[in-house]
Amino acid sequence: MKRFTLALAVLSGLAMAQEKKPLDPCGSPKEFYSKYMLDKCYKGYFDAIVESKRLAEEAQKRAEEANRKVSDLDGRLKRLEGRAEDQERRIRALEGRPAPTAPKREEGIGPTSGSWRK
C-alpha cells in the first residue's frame, strides 16, 4: 500500500509539474491570435518591418534629392559648356582678323585744326 501511495504521489506530482510548465503561446496551435498574442510572439518582426519601411522611405527621399541635385548640376554644366564654346568661337574669330592698325592722322583734320572755322 505504501508503494501504491508513493507511486500515486509521484504520478500526481508529474502531472502537476506538466500542467504548471508554461506553454509556448507562439508555438501552440490551440492559441488564438489576439493582439496580445501577436505582440508577444511577433513584435520583433513587426518592429523590424516598420523600421525597414522607415529606412526605405528615407533612402528614397535621399535618392530623389540626389537626382534633383544631379539634374541641377547637369543644367549648370551645359550652360557653362555653352559659354565656353561661345568664348572659343570669339577667340577664333579674333585670331582670324588682321590686327587692327592705328588710324592715320592727317594734318588739318579734327577739332584742333582750324578747318572748321572757315
BELJODA-V30321 format. One line per field, one symbol per residue. ss: DSSP state (A for helix, B for strand, O for the rest). phi: phi as a letter, one per 30 degrees, with the letter a starting at -180 (. if undefined). psi: psi as a letter, one per 20 degrees, with the letter a starting at -180 (. if undefined). A space follows every 10 residues. Layout:
ss->???
phi->???
psi->???
//
This chain:
ss->OAAAAAAAAA AAAAAAAAAA OOOOOOOOOO OOOOAAAAAA AAAAAAAAAA AAAAAAAAAA AAAAAAAAAA AAAAAAAAAA AAAAAAAAAA AAAAAAOOOO OOOOOOOOOO OOOAAAAO
phi->.ddddddddd dddddddddd ddddddcddd dccdeedddd dbeedddddd dddddddddd dddddddddd dddddddddd dddddddddd dddddddddd cdddccdicj dddddddd
psi->hhggggghgg ghggghhhhi ppqohhipih qqnrgggggg hjgggghhgg gggghhgghg ghgggghghg hghgggghgh hggghggggg ghghhiqqpq qpqppqpjpr hirjhii.
//
